[in-house]
């Protein structure tokens, strides 16, 4: 039987195992929406802005490991989605975006709601397609999911002209596709892996540094096993938190610009650095000239272009982190060589000395609410077991520092692009994927207003997200930099005329709370969690002058941190 | 360091702009770029001449390989290779210089392919240096127009770029 392109679209998604589509209708996708409306296996989540759709799909993907799916219309539908696509691209999040397009005979005519979707998204997708013939539709969709999910994952866009969704053809969904020009490496080079194990075992001051690749590559388990077997110190990047249990004594905390003193000093002092699924981002390395001056570096990454991009590596291994780590574990078990016990003990002694500085301490006697305190209490009240999304700025760094993640895929934030407005819509995707779990969105009064409209979506789908708004009436991270580096000229970093967030939450049909005293923090969090089915917007009025410490100023090395 | 990178890529709409976009987005240099379909109509062959340090060239080849449309890549400058460029050049002629230009074009193994009362159009093939030398010899004052194809390259010997 022949089906229309729109029906084929729906069938493909169902056959691909897609659970949710995050989208917003419009002229060019009306055929598709008509087909969507006549079935109920594929669930559509109607957002309030296309940026919200992409972040929600992104949150869903990060929390589950399955691809997020987005459907938007042509023109402004797609341009609104671009921020979310770029966010996913920077963090290698698997996502498939379907955009409507004007009918093929109008393409290039400056038709109503026409933009060059493929052209606009080209620099921020892993790949994109324009489907010109309905006969190519099913294969293209299969290819899009295949590319998004394999190798270094990322967003893939499929542009669908309106007439293609009306044309008819026979439907069959390919079980698999091969693309001759695309063959991602899975297995690491055995010789290199052997060399890496040898070097690791010969280390006197080793350091393990792991990133988002461990989370995306589902490699937390072999990483934890390997790290414990070696007894070496480990640090995670912002994207890698949860890749190794934060509550474990071998964990030194996050590294980088706002990382812990002990993690950064151990990076600087190590003689062998084992980098796993991390990309030596500038927020991690500080001044590249001063980065790990005495270290031999081993680097596992699925993307060859990540290797030796910023920092020259001694033993590169291209492959899936999971596969490579398991191979290393097996070699390690068979090896007669053991880590140098005395050297390691001296190294731990040094690290514990750095640790004793207690670099994350903060003023606990203040009469004002300290943002760090809110996050500590959130951790306690949720027993460290919540899914936490964040926006971008000071609150993001505090959440990363003070909420210890013991499991992967629990910490959901925009690391690479640093997209304000990410937190709330991402939390929607996470909550849909994990309806029984606590999902907390840590945000600030600046970020939350960038996608505040999604409160309406949360009501429609009954998403009981707990919003932790750390309200300091400033764009805090901007203010902090202005305080340190611009002689306290606070240009445009204040927030005036803020809405009454309690009333705002209530007007969207949710529960609002305003918390002004430290003593009220814990009771408010407990109360919010008790309100099981409800979204609770907690507006914490925090100390305006609090800064994120420790900090590596621009141009400095990892050993040149500013401590409180 | 000057490098000649040869690519086989899917002969599809947009493939060229992915390559060009990669170079502009990452700030890499393109000295010349040529592209045309091969004997297999599903594939295009592209030759890119670029400059950069060893690290940058390594990144360029890795980033190009990462593009889904790139089927295969070879850095021709890593081994023996041949490069050629074609130029069409229109030269203003007078009774006084017509003979000289014909002779010059013969010396450079060029061919006069179009003639009017006041112009010669010469076709010339060779390395970039040779074409530059011809331009120099003719003298800029007499040149009305030049069109250069950009470099095409191929490896010497049995080494070949195919799938």
Interface residues (C-beta under 8 A of the other chain):
Chain A: X118 X119 X122 X123 X126 X127 X130 X147 X179 X180 X181 X182 X303 X304 X305 X308 X309
Chain B: X9 X10 X13 X14 X17 X18 X21 X25 X55 X58 X59 X62 X63 X65 X66 X68 X69 X70 X71 X72 X163
